[in-house]
Amino acid sequence: MMPDTMRAMLLTGHGGPDKLVLDDNYPIPQVEPGEVLIKVGACGINNTDIWVREGAYGTSDDPDEVTSFGDSPLQFPLIQGADIVGTIATCGDGIESSRLGERVMVDFGIYAGEGDDVPSHDYIGSGRSGGFAEYVAVPADNAHVIDSDLSDAELATFCCAYITGEHMLRRARVGEGDRVLVTGASGGVGSGVIQLCRARGAIPFGVVGAGKEDAVRAIGAEDTVTRGNGNLVEAVAGITGGANIDVVIDTVAGPMLPDLIEVLRPGGRYATCGAMGGPIVELDMRRVYLKNIEIHGATQGTRTDFASVRDYALSGAIKPLLAGSFPLADLGRAQEAFGKKDFVGKLVVVIDE
């Protein structure tokens, strides 16, 4: 018999980790028609969770203004958590009861339409409650059956990071033989992109923090350069044998951006999904137009990107990079550990009984 309440980590407002409050008796979500209720096994941690908590998205008028990710202000309290893996516990009206007990991975996207290539405009864990709780209700179409020997925690490393990476690679038309420079290559998105490049026959090179070079080469990077250690343009030329880069996949931005444009070949492509190094940049636009550079911004992904990542994961073409797991009660500590960036891969919350 289903309980009436659950343990849930509530985001009570914009601010620091103190805005995360554990509630041991939070009402279990109501399951609407067309939805399923999932008993959560594990849920991955993403930088987006932290930026949403901090309200760090700014506006075009004021980059420091406290704002939410989606189209409208967040409704507090909110349960965050996008990378959900678990088991279907209840089916709403219109959903076959045969789905009860299915092990599923959740496509976190909230889409504006029905097409496979419609981009998400918000996501589960922001526009609606997510997986940092014992149970979560999601549209049944977003809950995809997973037949895998991987643990829930391992499966929870894939979604947001890899889907974002796949979206950038598709937009930048990365194909076999392309030389790809990946910034933040030890992080969730960056390490995912390294593997996704190899899965499509591209040749990835990584920009990493000191001490992470060997680990990133071990997951598939052809070679690496160390961030902040000398001239980036010269360092990249050194590891490519003087060949220019076809595509830059940038998760960092900040003062590195002019050099990232410089290392691209004429007609090269630049795609970005993040700004951990600083959102406000200086760039000589002459270098962009004189080199015929394409620039792509990418947020999250599409149903097609989710399907690609799921299939890569199930086939073994990409591997989970589980750097650590935390119980739900330690989500604040987990986010602090995430911010230190002294790991390679993803951190995950495992939902205890």
Residue frames as qw, qx, qy, qz and C-alpha x, y, z in Angstrom:
[[0.000, 0.888, 0.460, 0.000, 0.00, 0.00, 0.00],
 [0.399, 0.540, -0.025, 0.740, 1.31, 3.44, -0.96],
 [0.333, -0.449, -0.448, 0.698, 2.17, 5.81, 1.89],
 [0.121, 0.919, 0.374, 0.019, 0.71, 9.32, 1.97],
 [0.082, -0.964, 0.231, 0.103, 4.00, 11.11, 2.60],
 [0.879, 0.277, -0.082, 0.379, 7.64, 10.83, 1.60],
 [0.503, -0.590, 0.104, 0.623, 11.09, 12.22, 2.31],
 [0.512, 0.734, 0.253, 0.367, 11.90, 15.12, 0.03],
 [0.454, -0.293, -0.028, 0.841, 14.60, 17.77, -0.20],
 [0.186, 0.880, 0.435, 0.026, 12.85, 21.11, -0.67],
 [0.374, 0.170, 0.058, 0.910, 14.38, 24.18, -2.25],
 [0.127, -0.727, -0.586, 0.335, 12.72, 26.92, -0.22],
 [0.148, 0.964, 0.064, -0.211, 14.06, 29.96, -2.10],
 [0.648, 0.641, -0.200, 0.358, 17.01, 31.37, -4.00],
 [0.338, -0.848, 0.366, -0.183, 20.25, 31.39, -2.05],
 [0.080, 0.557, -0.821, 0.098, 22.86, 29.11, -0.53],
 [0.416, -0.010, -0.908, -0.037, 22.74, 25.47, 0.58],
 [0.099, 0.131, 0.691, -0.704, 20.75, 26.58, 3.65],
 [0.545, 0.184, -0.085, -0.814, 17.77, 26.97, 1.30],
 [0.597, 0.051, -0.765, -0.236, 17.68, 23.14, 0.98],
 [0.467, -0.295, 0.540, -0.635, 15.43, 21.73, 3.71],
 [0.256, -0.004, -0.959, -0.124, 14.76, 18.02, 4.24],
 [0.622, -0.136, 0.170, -0.752, 11.09, 17.20, 4.91],
 [0.082, -0.120, 0.987, -0.064, 10.37, 13.69, 6.20],
 [0.279, 0.459, 0.799, -0.272, 6.61, 14.02, 5.73],
 [0.195, 0.355, -0.270, -0.874, 6.08, 15.79, 2.43],
 [0.753, 0.335, 0.364, -0.434, 2.93, 14.81, 0.51],
 [0.502, 0.003, 0.749, 0.432, 3.49, 12.26, -2.25],
 [0.167, 0.235, -0.340, -0.895, 2.74, 13.86, -5.65],
 [0.674, 0.394, 0.438, -0.445, -0.72, 13.45, -7.13],
 [0.339, -0.063, 0.776, 0.528, -0.60, 11.45, -10.35],
 [0.449, 0.485, 0.026, -0.750, -2.52, 13.20, -13.11],
 [0.853, 0.406, 0.311, -0.102, -3.99, 11.48, -16.18],
 [0.688, 0.687, -0.167, 0.163, -1.22, 10.46, -18.55],
 [0.013, -0.763, 0.567, -0.310, 1.38, 10.40, -15.78],
 [0.847, -0.130, -0.497, 0.135, 3.22, 7.78, -13.74],
 [0.461, -0.823, 0.276, -0.186, 4.54, 7.90, -10.20],
 [0.731, 0.388, -0.498, 0.258, 8.16, 6.73, -9.92],
 [0.750, -0.645, 0.056, 0.137, 9.83, 5.39, -6.80],
 [0.327, 0.865, -0.368, 0.101, 13.20, 7.08, -7.20],
 [0.938, -0.140, -0.095, 0.302, 16.34, 4.97, -6.92],
 [0.547, -0.318, 0.087, 0.770, 18.91, 7.63, -7.76],
 [0.285, 0.924, 0.249, 0.055, 19.09, 11.16, -9.17],
 [0.677, 0.183, 0.004, 0.713, 22.14, 12.87, -10.63],
 [0.228, -0.807, -0.150, 0.523, 23.47, 16.26, -9.54],
 [0.546, 0.545, 0.302, 0.561, 24.03, 18.96, -12.16],
 [0.284, -0.060, -0.101, 0.951, 25.46, 22.46, -12.20],
 [0.232, -0.447, -0.429, -0.750, 22.02, 23.63, -13.30],
 [0.559, -0.597, -0.572, 0.063, 20.65, 22.61, -9.87],
 [0.489, -0.396, -0.243, 0.738, 23.10, 24.98, -8.20],
 [0.102, 0.097, 0.233, 0.962, 22.56, 27.86, -10.60],
 [0.367, -0.556, -0.556, -0.498, 18.78, 27.52, -10.21],
 [0.563, -0.589, -0.478, 0.327, 19.16, 27.52, -6.43],
 [0.392, -0.331, -0.060, 0.856, 21.34, 30.63, -6.63],
 [0.324, 0.854, 0.353, -0.202, 19.14, 32.30, -9.27],
 [0.428, -0.534, 0.367, 0.630, 22.30, 32.82, -11.29],
 [0.560, 0.416, 0.604, 0.385, 20.89, 33.18, -14.82],
 [0.156, -0.375, 0.079, 0.910, 20.65, 36.97, -14.96],
 [0.482, 0.747, 0.432, -0.152, 18.89, 38.98, -17.66],
 [0.591, 0.490, 0.220, 0.601, 19.99, 40.81, -20.79],
 [0.060, -0.898, -0.029, -0.435, 19.61, 44.07, -18.86],
 [0.358, -0.729, 0.484, -0.326, 21.31, 42.91, -15.65],
 [0.681, 0.246, -0.690, 0.005, 23.55, 39.83, -15.73],
 [0.147, 0.169, -0.781, 0.583, 23.61, 39.80, -11.90],
 [0.598, -0.198, 0.068, -0.774, 19.84, 39.80, -11.43],
 [0.313, -0.074, 0.915, -0.243, 18.48, 36.79, -9.51],
 [0.665, 0.249, -0.216, -0.670, 16.41, 34.85, -12.04],
 [0.807, -0.032, 0.568, -0.162, 15.14, 31.34, -12.68],
 [0.339, -0.158, 0.785, 0.494, 16.04, 28.99, -15.52],
 [0.277, 0.458, 0.816, 0.216, 12.62, 28.68, -17.17],
 [0.077, 0.528, 0.428, 0.729, 10.07, 31.01, -18.66],
 [0.421, -0.744, -0.165, -0.493, 8.55, 32.07, -15.32],
 [0.167, -0.607, 0.602, -0.491, 9.66, 32.46, -11.68],
 [0.375, 0.014, -0.919, 0.124, 10.09, 29.27, -9.68],
 [0.653, -0.526, -0.161, -0.520, 7.33, 28.16, -7.37],
 [0.205, 0.316, -0.796, 0.474, 8.73, 27.42, -3.91],
 [0.488, -0.519, 0.682, 0.166, 9.07, 25.00, -2.29],
 [0.726, 0.517, -0.350, -0.287, 10.49, 23.10, -5.25],
 [0.834, -0.262, 0.466, 0.137, 11.94, 19.60, -5.42],
 [0.281, 0.735, -0.504, -0.356, 14.92, 19.73, -7.79],
 [0.503, -0.251, 0.820, 0.109, 16.65, 16.83, -9.55],
 [0.593, 0.512, -0.245, -0.572, 16.52, 16.03, -13.26],
 [0.395, 0.398, -0.812, -0.162, 18.51, 12.81, -13.78],
 [0.681, -0.207, 0.440, -0.548, 15.94, 10.36, -12.43],
 [0.474, 0.153, -0.847, -0.187, 16.15, 6.57, -12.44],
 [0.400, -0.127, 0.673, -0.609, 13.66, 4.39, -10.61],
 [0.006, 0.196, 0.970, 0.140, 10.64, 2.09, -10.79],
 [0.378, -0.301, -0.304, -0.821, 7.04, 2.89, -11.75],
 [0.022, 0.077, 0.838, -0.540, 4.88, 2.59, -8.62],
 [0.341, 0.568, 0.589, -0.463, 1.53, 4.01, -9.80],
 [0.210, 0.213, 0.610, 0.734, -0.08, 4.67, -13.19],
 [0.260, 0.319, 0.219, -0.885, -2.45, 7.56, -13.79],
 [0.652, 0.508, 0.462, -0.322, -5.62, 7.37, -15.81],
 [0.624, 0.738, -0.139, -0.216, -5.01, 6.42, -19.42],
 [0.156, 0.636, -0.756, 0.017, -1.77, 4.53, -18.69],
 [0.850, -0.017, -0.495, -0.179, -1.77, 0.74, -18.92],
 [0.689, -0.640, 0.280, -0.193, -1.28, -0.96, -15.55],
 [0.957, 0.146, -0.025, 0.251, 1.21, -3.27, -17.28],
 [0.373, 0.715, -0.283, 0.520, 3.75, -0.47, -16.82],
 [0.623, -0.720, 0.199, -0.234, 3.75, -1.01, -13.04],
 [0.851, -0.368, 0.310, 0.212, 7.17, -2.19, -11.90],
 [0.714, 0.603, 0.023, 0.355, 9.02, -1.01, -15.01],
 [0.559, -0.502, 0.058, 0.657, 12.55, 0.22, -14.37],
 [0.400, 0.836, 0.292, 0.235, 12.82, 3.57, -16.10],
 [0.422, -0.182, 0.029, 0.888, 15.13, 6.43, -16.96],
 [0.162, 0.833, 0.442, -0.291, 13.39, 9.80, -17.19],
 [0.378, 0.435, 0.266, 0.773, 13.73, 12.19, -20.10],
 [0.242, -0.495, -0.444, 0.707, 13.78, 15.40, -18.05],
 [0.082, 0.066, 0.311, 0.944, 12.76, 17.74, -20.88],
 [0.277, 0.640, 0.560, -0.448, 9.58, 19.81, -20.79],
 [0.316, 0.079, 0.596, 0.734, 8.89, 20.35, -24.46],
 [0.271, 0.373, 0.084, -0.884, 6.88, 22.96, -26.32],
 [0.696, 0.330, -0.267, -0.579, 5.59, 20.48, -28.91],
 [0.937, -0.053, 0.294, -0.180, 5.39, 16.87, -30.00],
 [0.733, 0.609, -0.302, 0.037, 8.24, 16.58, -32.50],
 [0.912, -0.192, -0.121, 0.342, 11.40, 14.62, -31.76],
 [0.564, 0.181, -0.055, 0.804, 13.59, 17.65, -32.44],
 [0.228, -0.857, -0.177, -0.427, 11.60, 20.23, -30.48],
 [0.363, 0.305, -0.579, 0.663, 14.00, 21.69, -27.89],
 [0.433, -0.588, -0.635, 0.253, 13.03, 21.70, -24.24],
 [0.012, 0.725, 0.021, 0.689, 12.07, 25.08, -22.79],
 [0.463, -0.605, 0.428, -0.485, 12.14, 23.90, -19.16],
 [0.519, 0.202, -0.829, 0.053, 12.84, 20.68, -17.32],
 [0.779, -0.493, -0.368, -0.123, 11.69, 18.34, -14.58],
 [0.668, -0.295, -0.280, 0.623, 13.27, 19.66, -11.40],
 [0.144, -0.093, 0.002, 0.985, 12.58, 23.27, -12.35],
 [0.379, -0.136, -0.332, -0.853, 9.25, 23.71, -14.18],
 [0.830, -0.345, -0.194, -0.392, 7.83, 20.86, -12.08],
 [0.614, -0.620, 0.469, -0.140, 9.06, 18.81, -9.13],
 [0.560, 0.533, -0.631, -0.061, 11.97, 16.48, -9.71],
 [0.869, -0.008, -0.495, -0.007, 13.80, 13.51, -8.26],
 [0.206, 0.339, -0.658, 0.640, 15.43, 14.64, -5.01],
 [0.628, -0.197, 0.319, -0.682, 12.68, 12.78, -3.18],
 [0.447, -0.074, 0.887, -0.087, 11.43, 9.25, -2.64],
 [0.461, 0.512, 0.718, 0.098, 8.76, 9.65, -5.33],
 [0.056, 0.397, -0.220, -0.890, 8.21, 11.83, -8.40],
 [0.589, 0.565, 0.554, -0.163, 5.32, 12.13, -10.86],
 [0.080, -0.422, 0.499, 0.753, 6.24, 12.58, -14.54],
 [0.708, 0.402, -0.137, -0.564, 4.44, 12.32, -17.88],
 [0.894, -0.046, 0.445, -0.003, 4.39, 8.66, -18.85],
 [0.743, 0.651, -0.004, 0.157, 5.97, 9.47, -22.22],
 [0.082, 0.852, -0.456, 0.244, 9.02, 10.81, -20.36],
 [0.631, -0.451, 0.610, -0.161, 9.57, 7.52, -18.49],
 [0.660, 0.494, -0.511, -0.242, 11.60, 5.16, -20.71],
 [0.965, -0.238, 0.094, -0.052, 12.06, 1.49, -19.93],
 [0.142, 0.752, -0.642, 0.056, 15.67, 0.55, -19.19],
 [0.994, -0.107, -0.007, 0.001, 16.97, -3.02, -19.38],
 [0.384, 0.716, -0.466, 0.350, 20.51, -2.76, -18.05],
 [0.802, -0.248, -0.433, 0.328, 22.88, -4.33, -15.55],
 [0.236, 0.389, -0.256, 0.853, 24.05, -0.85, -14.55],
 [0.216, -0.441, -0.683, 0.541, 22.98, 0.35, -11.11],
 [0.041, 0.898, 0.436, 0.042, 20.48, 3.15, -10.64],
 [0.321, -0.816, 0.112, 0.468, 23.32, 5.42, -9.54],
 [0.434, -0.171, 0.589, 0.661, 25.35, 4.61, -12.67],
 [0.247, 0.577, 0.666, 0.403, 22.36, 5.21, -14.95],
 [0.114, -0.925, -0.323, 0.162, 21.69, 8.52, -13.20],
 [0.425, -0.505, 0.253, 0.707, 25.03, 9.87, -14.46],
 [0.424, 0.224, 0.637, 0.603, 23.88, 10.07, -18.07],
 [0.240, 0.759, 0.603, 0.046, 20.86, 12.25, -18.65],
 [0.052, 0.966, 0.112, -0.227, 21.35, 15.98, -18.32],
 [0.306, -0.683, 0.469, 0.468, 25.10, 16.08, -18.98],
 [0.422, -0.032, 0.785, 0.453, 25.21, 13.65, -21.88],
 [0.342, 0.717, 0.602, 0.082, 22.02, 14.92, -23.50],
 [0.006, 0.943, -0.038, -0.330, 23.36, 18.47, -23.38],
 [0.336, -0.509, 0.630, 0.480, 26.61, 17.23, -24.88],
 [0.448, 0.284, 0.790, 0.309, 24.83, 15.28, -27.62],
 [0.250, 0.880, 0.383, -0.126, 22.74, 18.35, -28.43],
 [0.084, -0.850, 0.301, 0.423, 25.87, 20.46, -28.90],
 [0.392, -0.254, 0.771, 0.434, 27.59, 17.82, -31.00],
 [0.421, 0.533, 0.714, 0.170, 24.56, 17.47, -33.27],
 [0.164, 0.943, 0.184, -0.225, 24.14, 21.23, -33.66],
 [0.112, -0.787, 0.474, 0.378, 27.82, 21.57, -34.51],
 [0.862, 0.441, -0.151, -0.202, 27.53, 18.60, -36.93],
 [0.254, -0.631, 0.733, 0.011, 30.42, 16.71, -35.38],
 [0.939, 0.252, -0.081, -0.222, 31.26, 13.67, -37.45],
 [0.942, -0.110, 0.128, 0.291, 33.89, 11.04, -38.03],
 [0.692, 0.256, 0.040, 0.673, 37.43, 12.41, -38.08],
 [0.051, -0.883, -0.054, -0.464, 36.57, 15.86, -36.72],
 [0.483, 0.047, -0.518, 0.705, 39.06, 17.22, -34.21],
 [0.394, -0.769, -0.342, -0.369, 37.08, 18.52, -31.23],
 [0.268, 0.247, -0.537, 0.761, 38.45, 20.61, -28.36],
 [0.538, -0.624, -0.532, -0.197, 36.38, 20.17, -25.18],
 [0.017, 0.500, -0.437, 0.748, 36.70, 22.61, -22.29],
 [0.595, -0.321, 0.430, -0.599, 35.84, 21.52, -18.78],
 [0.648, 0.231, -0.668, -0.284, 36.61, 18.03, -20.00],
 [0.212, 0.060, -0.901, 0.373, 36.63, 16.46, -16.53],
 [0.395, 0.054, 0.389, -0.830, 33.14, 17.73, -15.64],
 [0.585, 0.275, 0.710, -0.279, 29.81, 16.01, -16.23],
 [0.626, 0.724, 0.097, -0.271, 29.13, 17.51, -19.66],
 [0.196, 0.778, -0.565, -0.193, 32.76, 17.59, -20.75],
 [0.305, -0.295, 0.905, 0.005, 33.54, 14.00, -19.83],
 [0.655, 0.412, 0.588, -0.235, 30.32, 12.94, -21.52],
 [0.500, 0.803, -0.135, -0.294, 31.29, 14.83, -24.68],
 [0.076, -0.587, 0.787, 0.173, 34.67, 13.06, -24.77],
 [0.449, 0.044, 0.892, -0.044, 32.88, 9.70, -24.87],
 [0.574, 0.646, 0.408, -0.296, 30.18, 10.87, -27.29],
 [0.274, 0.776, -0.436, -0.365, 32.87, 12.10, -29.69],
 [0.157, -0.347, 0.915, 0.137, 34.49, 8.66, -29.69],
 [0.535, 0.303, 0.754, -0.233, 31.10, 7.01, -30.21],
 [0.578, 0.759, 0.214, -0.209, 30.68, 8.94, -33.48],
 [0.829, 0.263, 0.168, 0.463, 34.28, 8.60, -34.64],
 [0.128, 0.935, -0.102, 0.316, 35.44, 12.13, -33.80],
 [0.699, 0.096, -0.401, 0.584, 38.80, 12.85, -32.14],
 [0.344, -0.904, -0.179, -0.178, 38.41, 14.72, -28.82],
 [0.487, 0.250, -0.409, 0.730, 41.05, 16.79, -27.06],
 [0.454, -0.749, -0.481, 0.042, 40.46, 18.10, -23.55],
 [0.103, 0.590, -0.300, 0.743, 41.15, 21.30, -21.63],
 [0.732, -0.471, -0.492, 0.027, 41.38, 20.28, -17.97],
 [0.369, -0.871, 0.239, -0.221, 42.44, 21.48, -14.56],
 [0.212, 0.593, -0.753, 0.191, 45.84, 20.45, -13.25],
 [0.316, -0.234, 0.857, -0.334, 46.00, 16.87, -12.04],
 [0.720, 0.298, 0.464, -0.421, 43.13, 15.59, -14.19],
 [0.356, 0.588, -0.543, -0.483, 45.03, 15.04, -17.43],
 [0.028, 0.194, -0.977, -0.086, 45.55, 11.29, -17.09],
 [0.361, 0.316, 0.775, -0.411, 41.96, 10.64, -16.01],
 [0.520, 0.634, 0.080, -0.566, 40.54, 12.48, -19.01],
 [0.298, 0.490, -0.735, -0.363, 42.88, 10.69, -21.41],
 [0.162, -0.048, 0.976, -0.138, 41.73, 7.42, -19.85],
 [0.474, 0.472, 0.609, -0.426, 38.09, 8.11, -20.76],
 [0.646, 0.537, 0.506, 0.194, 38.94, 8.76, -24.40],
 [0.126, 0.952, -0.109, -0.255, 40.68, 12.09, -24.95],
 [0.803, 0.498, -0.124, 0.303, 43.38, 11.91, -27.60],
 [0.524, 0.075, -0.339, 0.778, 45.40, 14.30, -25.44],
 [0.269, -0.868, -0.408, 0.090, 44.89, 17.21, -23.04],
 [0.303, 0.484, -0.206, 0.794, 46.15, 20.68, -22.25],
 [0.387, -0.452, -0.613, 0.520, 46.15, 22.08, -18.73],
 [0.014, -0.887, -0.349, -0.301, 43.95, 25.11, -18.19],
 [0.281, -0.957, 0.068, -0.031, 45.85, 28.25, -17.17],
 [0.727, -0.417, 0.369, 0.403, 49.25, 26.74, -17.91],
 [0.335, -0.249, 0.507, 0.754, 50.84, 28.96, -20.57],
 [0.325, 0.323, -0.303, -0.836, 49.59, 29.92, -24.01],
 [0.702, 0.209, 0.597, -0.328, 46.46, 27.92, -24.86],
 [0.684, 0.658, -0.120, -0.291, 46.77, 28.39, -28.63],
 [0.254, 0.629, -0.735, -0.003, 50.34, 27.09, -28.62],
 [0.405, -0.216, 0.838, -0.296, 49.46, 24.25, -26.26],
 [0.778, 0.364, 0.371, -0.354, 46.60, 23.07, -28.50],
 [0.590, 0.691, -0.380, -0.173, 48.86, 23.21, -31.57],
 [0.054, -0.547, 0.826, -0.127, 51.33, 21.09, -29.63],
 [0.526, -0.016, 0.807, -0.269, 48.89, 18.26, -28.96],
 [0.739, 0.539, 0.297, -0.275, 47.35, 18.29, -32.45],
 [0.682, -0.009, 0.456, 0.571, 50.66, 18.34, -34.30],
 [0.099, -0.246, 0.228, 0.937, 49.90, 21.82, -35.56],
 [0.066, -0.408, -0.765, -0.494, 46.47, 20.94, -36.99],
 [0.289, -0.209, 0.119, -0.927, 43.63, 23.33, -36.33],
 [0.238, 0.217, 0.848, -0.420, 40.51, 22.31, -34.42],
 [0.092, -0.336, -0.713, -0.608, 37.29, 21.68, -36.36],
 [0.474, -0.663, -0.404, -0.416, 34.89, 22.16, -33.44],
 [0.094, 0.236, -0.623, 0.740, 35.13, 23.67, -29.96],
 [0.551, -0.567, -0.569, -0.225, 32.65, 22.38, -27.36],
 [0.169, 0.364, -0.406, 0.821, 32.82, 24.93, -24.56],
 [0.524, -0.606, -0.597, -0.028, 31.32, 24.44, -21.09],
 [0.546, -0.385, -0.291, 0.684, 33.43, 27.17, -19.45],
 [0.193, 0.897, 0.221, 0.330, 33.50, 30.47, -21.45],
 [0.513, -0.780, 0.019, 0.358, 35.16, 33.32, -19.50],
 [0.013, -0.848, 0.360, 0.390, 38.53, 34.80, -20.54],
 [0.526, -0.162, 0.767, 0.329, 39.46, 31.66, -22.50],
 [0.613, 0.621, 0.449, -0.193, 36.95, 32.44, -25.27],
 [0.338, 0.840, -0.289, -0.311, 39.21, 34.49, -27.62],
 [0.137, -0.490, 0.844, 0.173, 41.79, 31.69, -27.64],
 [0.564, 0.208, 0.791, -0.116, 39.07, 29.10, -28.32],
 [0.569, 0.768, 0.153, -0.253, 38.03, 31.04, -31.41],
 [0.108, 0.794, -0.543, -0.251, 41.67, 31.37, -32.43],
 [0.368, -0.290, 0.878, 0.101, 42.35, 27.60, -32.38],
 [0.690, 0.452, 0.521, -0.222, 39.44, 26.89, -34.74],
 [0.416, 0.064, 0.609, 0.672, 40.16, 26.36, -38.40],
 [0.257, 0.169, -0.197, -0.931, 38.55, 28.73, -40.91],
 [0.618, -0.103, -0.510, -0.589, 34.90, 27.70, -41.14],
 [0.282, -0.016, -0.891, 0.356, 35.10, 25.97, -37.77],
 [0.508, -0.580, -0.436, -0.464, 32.21, 25.58, -35.36],
 [0.086, 0.196, -0.642, 0.736, 31.91, 26.70, -31.75],
 [0.564, -0.504, -0.523, -0.393, 29.16, 25.45, -29.42],
 [0.065, 0.271, -0.608, 0.744, 28.57, 26.43, -25.82],
 [0.547, -0.509, -0.615, -0.250, 26.30, 25.29, -23.02],
 [0.633, -0.642, -0.332, 0.278, 27.84, 26.91, -19.97],
 [0.203, 0.818, -0.140, 0.520, 29.73, 29.80, -18.45],
 [0.785, -0.527, -0.228, 0.233, 31.48, 28.48, -15.35],
 [0.617, -0.025, -0.022, 0.786, 34.53, 30.61, -16.19],
 [0.011, -0.439, -0.145, 0.887, 32.43, 33.77, -16.41],
 [0.443, 0.616, 0.651, 0.000, 29.33, 34.69, -18.41],
 [0.226, 0.954, 0.017, -0.198, 30.52, 38.14, -19.55],
 [0.779, -0.066, 0.350, 0.516, 33.29, 37.89, -22.15],
 [0.137, 0.797, -0.242, -0.536, 35.40, 40.08, -24.41],
 [0.725, 0.176, 0.602, 0.286, 35.80, 38.93, -27.99],
 [0.024, 0.471, -0.400, -0.786, 37.29, 40.47, -31.12],
 [0.710, 0.439, 0.447, -0.323, 34.41, 39.87, -33.50],
 [0.414, 0.707, -0.453, -0.352, 36.75, 40.35, -36.46],
 [0.107, -0.345, 0.932, 0.034, 38.21, 36.95, -35.64],
 [0.545, 0.281, 0.725, -0.315, 34.73, 35.45, -35.85],
 [0.629, 0.680, 0.190, -0.324, 33.70, 36.89, -39.20],
 [0.249, 0.732, -0.574, -0.270, 37.11, 36.79, -40.90],
 [0.111, -0.263, 0.958, 0.012, 37.35, 33.07, -40.10],
 [0.601, -0.080, -0.492, -0.624, 33.69, 32.36, -40.99],
 [0.061, 0.060, -0.903, 0.420, 33.10, 30.84, -37.57],
 [0.535, -0.453, -0.535, -0.472, 29.71, 29.32, -36.67],
 [0.068, -0.213, 0.663, -0.714, 28.50, 29.90, -33.10],
 [0.574, -0.353, -0.644, -0.364, 25.86, 27.67, -31.49],
 [0.302, -0.326, 0.567, -0.693, 24.23, 28.05, -28.10],
 [0.593, -0.133, -0.757, -0.242, 22.70, 24.90, -26.67],
 [0.417, -0.321, 0.516, -0.676, 20.49, 24.33, -23.64],
 [0.683, -0.011, 0.659, -0.314, 19.68, 20.77, -22.64],
 [0.097, -0.158, 0.855, 0.485, 18.38, 18.81, -25.64],
 [0.627, 0.105, -0.271, -0.723, 15.58, 17.15, -27.58],
 [0.904, -0.066, 0.309, -0.287, 13.78, 13.81, -27.56],
 [0.826, 0.497, -0.251, 0.088, 16.19, 12.72, -30.30],
 [0.175, 0.654, -0.608, 0.415, 19.17, 13.56, -28.10],
 [0.634, -0.361, 0.528, -0.435, 17.69, 11.60, -25.19],
 [0.964, 0.183, 0.099, -0.165, 17.12, 8.56, -27.41],
 [0.631, 0.614, -0.423, 0.217, 20.68, 8.71, -28.72],
 [0.097, -0.588, 0.654, -0.467, 22.20, 8.88, -25.25],
 [0.807, -0.176, 0.399, -0.397, 19.94, 6.09, -23.97],
 [0.940, 0.331, -0.062, -0.048, 20.93, 3.83, -26.86],
 [0.406, 0.655, -0.543, 0.335, 24.63, 4.62, -26.47],
 [0.373, -0.501, 0.611, -0.486, 24.39, 3.79, -22.76],
 [0.894, -0.029, 0.315, -0.317, 22.52, 0.54, -23.28],
 [0.863, 0.466, -0.182, 0.064, 24.94, -0.59, -25.99],
 [0.787, -0.440, 0.069, 0.427, 27.99, 0.19, -23.87],
 [0.544, 0.599, 0.102, 0.578, 29.28, 2.81, -26.32],
 [0.044, -0.680, 0.285, -0.674, 29.42, 5.26, -23.40],
 [0.590, -0.180, -0.710, 0.340, 30.25, 4.35, -19.82],
 [0.411, -0.869, -0.225, -0.157, 28.99, 5.79, -16.53],
 [0.442, 0.374, -0.413, 0.703, 31.55, 7.97, -14.76],
 [0.583, -0.731, -0.304, -0.183, 30.20, 7.77, -11.22],
 [0.336, 0.534, -0.450, 0.632, 32.56, 9.88, -9.13],
 [0.050, 0.027, -0.729, 0.682, 30.61, 9.62, -5.88],
 [0.393, -0.519, -0.625, -0.430, 27.20, 9.17, -4.31],
 [0.058, -0.158, 0.490, -0.855, 25.44, 10.84, -1.39],
 [0.028, -0.494, -0.854, 0.163, 22.27, 10.12, 0.58],
 [0.010, 0.760, 0.457, 0.462, 19.34, 12.49, 0.08],
 [0.449, -0.844, -0.230, 0.185, 19.88, 14.15, 3.46],
 [0.540, -0.483, 0.222, 0.652, 23.38, 15.22, 2.34],
 [0.525, 0.693, 0.379, 0.319, 22.34, 17.01, -0.86],
 [0.045, -0.996, 0.080, -0.001, 23.70, 20.34, 0.40],
 [0.538, -0.598, 0.523, 0.281, 27.07, 18.74, 1.16],
 [0.707, 0.249, 0.570, 0.336, 26.97, 17.02, -2.23],
 [0.368, 0.883, 0.209, 0.202, 26.44, 20.34, -4.00],
 [0.261, -0.903, 0.317, 0.125, 29.36, 21.84, -2.08],
 [0.664, -0.257, 0.619, 0.332, 31.52, 18.91, -3.21],
 [0.607, 0.609, 0.446, 0.249, 30.27, 19.45, -6.75],
 [0.129, 0.991, 0.004, 0.029, 31.40, 23.07, -6.62],
 [0.483, -0.697, 0.454, 0.275, 34.96, 22.12, -5.69],
 [0.720, 0.632, -0.217, -0.188, 35.37, 20.31, -9.04],
 [0.148, -0.625, 0.766, -0.005, 38.00, 17.91, -7.70],
 [0.664, 0.068, 0.740, -0.081, 36.49, 14.85, -9.39],
 [0.149, 0.223, -0.677, -0.685, 35.97, 13.47, -12.89],
 [0.179, -0.294, -0.901, -0.264, 32.46, 12.57, -14.04],
 [0.428, -0.521, -0.281, -0.683, 29.22, 12.90, -12.05],
 [0.066, -0.066, 0.766, -0.637, 27.97, 12.95, -8.48],
 [0.475, -0.307, -0.663, -0.490, 24.66, 11.27, -7.68],
 [0.446, -0.263, 0.493, -0.699, 22.09, 11.25, -4.87],
 [0.368, -0.094, -0.916, -0.129, 20.95, 7.74, -3.93],
 [0.551, -0.409, -0.002, -0.728, 17.50, 7.71, -2.34],
 [0.052, 0.152, -0.922, 0.352, 17.62, 5.61, 0.82],
 [0.398, -0.477, -0.762, -0.183, 14.67, 3.63, 2.12]]
